Amino acid sequence: MILITGATGKLGSQVIQTLIDKNVPPNQIAALVRDETKAAHLKKKGIDIRISDYDNRPALQNAMEGIDKVLLVSGLDVSKVVKQHQNVVDAAKQAGVKCLAYTSNCLRDRNTLLNQVMLTHVETEDYIIASGLNYVIFRNVLYMDSMALFMIGGKNVLETGIQLPTGEGQVAYALRSDEAEAIGNVLAGEDCRNRIYNFTGSQAYSFADVADALSELSGKTVTYTPVDMETYQASARERGVPTQTVAMMAPFMTDIKNGQASTVSSDLADALGRKPVDLKAGLKQLLNL
Ligand SMILES: NC(=O)c1ccc[n+]([C@@H]2O[C@H](COP(=O)([O-])OP(=O)(O)OC[C@H]3O[C@@H](n4cnc5c(N)ncnc54)[C@H](OP(=O)(O)O)[C@@H]3O)[C@@H](O)[C@H]2O)c1
C-alpha cells in the first residue's frame, strides 16, 4: 500500500492520478490529508483517506498503519518544516514502512546555497538517509509552472518584458505535471533501492531564452533585462509585494543567477519514457499561447 502525503495539493494529486492510470488499484493507495473535506473526490475513487498534519506525530503514526511505501511531499512552512519532515520519517520507521520517498529540490552545490528553503531539503535528505529506511529521493527542479506564474508574472509578461536579478543564470525547468508523472511511474514499480533522482528538463535555459520563447510563441517582442537586486526589490515594493516576500526573493534569485538550478540530467526522461516537455511547449501550455 502506498501513502501519498500532500494529496490535496497539486503535485500529490497528480502523482495519485498517475498511479491510477498505471492500474494501481485505488484500494492500494492511501492519501494523507489534513482537511478531510478537501479529499472527497479521492474518497469517491476508493482511495483510503488518512488524516494528519505533519506536526501531529501520534496521528502520523496511525496514518502509517499497513503502509509499505510513503511519498513525503515537502511542506511549505520554513520555520518548522524540517521538524515536520522528521515527524513523518520517524512515524514511518516506527510503523515498519519499507520505503520512504521524498520530494526534494535539484541543486548544484549545497555548500554555496543561499536560499533557506532549499537548505531544509538538504537537512531532510540527510535525516532520511541516516534513518536507515530504504529511500528514494526525487530532486525536482524549479517547476516551469512557478517560473511562468510567479517569476515572470503570467501573460502580462508579453507587455512588460522580464526584469529579474538573475543575470545569465540558467534553469533546467520541468513541468510540475511531468515531475508528478515520473514520480508516480517510479513509485508504481517495485524498486526502492536508496536512489536519488535528479528530475530536470533536458536543457537549461536563461531568462533570455525564456524571452525568446515567449516572442516566438506570441509574435510580440519580449525582452529580458537583467537588473541588480536593489532595483528589483525597489520595484517589487512599489508593486505592493510584502517586505518579507521581497526579502525572501533575494537568495532565491541569487541562487538562480549562480546556476544552482542549472543541472541537466536524463533521469526525468528515463522515468517518463519520453522527453520532458520543453520550455517553448511548456510556456505555450501554461500561458495558453
Ligand atoms: N520545485 C518547485 O519549483 C516547487 C515549487 C513550489 C513548491 N514546491 C514544493 O513542492 C511541494 C508540492 O508542490 P505543490 O505544487 O503540490 O504544492 P501545494 O499545491 O501547495 O501542495 C502542498 C500540499 O502539502 C500539504 N501540506 C502542507 N503543509 C502540511 C502539513 N503541515 N501537514 C500535512 N500536509 C501539509 C498541503 O495540504 P493542504 O491541501 O491541506 O494545504 C498540500 O496538500 C510543495 O509543498 C513545496 O515544498 C516545489
The ligand as an SDF file (V2000), in Angstrom:
LIG
                    3D

 48 52  0  0  0  0  0  0  0  0999 V2000
   10.2420   22.6250   -7.3720 N   0  0  0  0  0  0  0  0  0  0  0  0
    9.4830   23.7000   -7.3130 C   0  0  0  0  0  0  0  0  0  0  0  0
    9.5390   24.6080   -8.1510 O   0  0  0  0  0  0  0  0  0  0  0  0
    8.4800   23.8930   -6.2220 C   0  0  0  0  0  0  0  0  0  0  0  0
    7.6100   24.9690   -6.2900 C   0  0  0  0  0  0  0  0  0  0  0  0
    6.6570   25.0940   -5.3060 C   0  0  0  0  0  0  0  0  0  0  0  0
    6.6010   24.1740   -4.2880 C   0  0  0  0  0  0  0  0  0  0  0  0
    7.4870   23.1490   -4.2410 N   0  0  0  0  0  0  0  0  0  0  0  0
    7.4500   22.1360   -3.1800 C   0  0  0  0  0  0  0  0  0  0  0  0
    6.7330   21.0190   -3.6780 O   0  0  0  0  0  0  0  0  0  0  0  0
    5.6410   20.7060   -2.8250 C   0  0  0  0  0  0  0  0  0  0  0  0
    4.4490   20.2710   -3.6310 C   0  0  0  0  0  0  0  0  0  0  0  0
    4.1110   21.3010   -4.5120 O   0  0  0  0  0  0  0  0  0  0  0  0
    2.6010   21.5900   -4.8530 P   0  0  0  0  0  0  0  0  0  0  0  0
    2.6320   22.4530   -6.0410 O   0  0  0  0  0  0  0  0  0  0  0  0
    1.8230   20.3360   -4.8800 O   0  0  0  0  0  0  0  0  0  0  0  0
    2.1550   22.4490   -3.5840 O   0  0  0  0  0  0  0  0  0  0  0  0
    0.6810   22.6290   -2.9990 P   0  0  0  0  0  0  0  0  0  0  0  0
   -0.3270   22.5170   -4.0910 O   0  0  0  0  0  0  0  0  0  0  0  0
    0.7080   23.8520   -2.1570 O   0  0  0  0  0  0  0  0  0  0  0  0
    0.5060   21.3430   -2.0600 O   0  0  0  0  0  0  0  0  0  0  0  0
    1.1680   21.1970   -0.8420 C   0  0  0  0  0  0  0  0  0  0  0  0
    0.4990   20.0380   -0.1150 C   0  0  0  0  0  0  0  0  0  0  0  0
    1.1840   19.8200    1.1320 O   0  0  0  0  0  0  0  0  0  0  0  0
    0.1920   19.7410    2.1560 C   0  0  0  0  0  0  0  0  0  0  0  0
    0.7510   20.2330    3.4040 N   0  0  0  0  0  0  0  0  0  0  0  0
    1.3890   21.4060    3.6140 C   0  0  0  0  0  0  0  0  0  0  0  0
    1.7230   21.5210    4.9190 N   0  0  0  0  0  0  0  0  0  0  0  0
    1.2820   20.4050    5.5230 C   0  0  0  0  0  0  0  0  0  0  0  0
    1.3020   19.9460    6.8750 C   0  0  0  0  0  0  0  0  0  0  0  0
    1.8350   20.6830    7.8510 N   0  0  0  0  0  0  0  0  0  0  0  0
    0.7500   18.7500    7.1490 N   0  0  0  0  0  0  0  0  0  0  0  0
    0.1870   17.9940    6.1780 C   0  0  0  0  0  0  0  0  0  0  0  0
    0.1300   18.3750    4.8820 N   0  0  0  0  0  0  0  0  0  0  0  0
    0.6600   19.5690    4.5700 C   0  0  0  0  0  0  0  0  0  0  0  0
   -0.9290   20.6500    1.6910 C   0  0  0  0  0  0  0  0  0  0  0  0
   -2.1290   20.3420    2.3780 O   0  0  0  0  0  0  0  0  0  0  0  0
   -3.4360   21.2910    2.2480 P   0  0  0  0  0  0  0  0  0  0  0  0
   -4.0830   20.9150    0.9360 O   0  0  0  0  0  0  0  0  0  0  0  0
   -4.2440   20.9250    3.4310 O   0  0  0  0  0  0  0  0  0  0  0  0
   -2.9630   22.7180    2.2590 O   0  0  0  0  0  0  0  0  0  0  0  0
   -0.9660   20.2970    0.2120 C   0  0  0  0  0  0  0  0  0  0  0  0
   -1.6980   19.1170    0.0150 O   0  0  0  0  0  0  0  0  0  0  0  0
    5.3980   21.9660   -2.0160 C   0  0  0  0  0  0  0  0  0  0  0  0
    4.8310   21.6320   -0.7850 O   0  0  0  0  0  0  0  0  0  0  0  0
    6.7850   22.5780   -1.9220 C   0  0  0  0  0  0  0  0  0  0  0  0
    7.5020   22.0330   -0.8280 O   0  0  0  0  0  0  0  0  0  0  0  0
    8.4060   22.9740   -5.1980 C   0  0  0  0  0  0  0  0  0  0  0  0
  1  2  1  0
  2  3  2  0
  2  4  1  0
  4  5  1  0
  4 48  2  0
  5  6  2  0
  6  7  1  0
  7  8  2  0
  8  9  1  0
  8 48  1  0
  9 10  1  0
  9 46  1  0
 10 11  1  0
 11 12  1  0
 11 44  1  0
 12 13  1  0
 13 14  1  0
 14 15  2  0
 14 16  1  0
 14 17  1  0
 17 18  1  0
 18 19  2  0
 18 20  1  0
 18 21  1  0
 21 22  1  0
 22 23  1  0
 23 24  1  0
 23 42  1  0
 24 25  1  0
 25 26  1  0
 25 36  1  0
 26 27  1  0
 26 35  1  0
 27 28  2  0
 28 29  1  0
 29 30  1  0
 29 35  2  0
 30 31  1  0
 30 32  2  0
 32 33  1  0
 33 34  2  0
 34 35  1  0
 36 37  1  0
 36 42  1  0
 37 38  1  0
 38 39  2  0
 38 40  1  0
 38 41  1  0
 42 43  1  0
 44 45  1  0
 44 46  1  0
 46 47  1  0
M  CHG  2   8   1  16  -1
M  END
$$$$
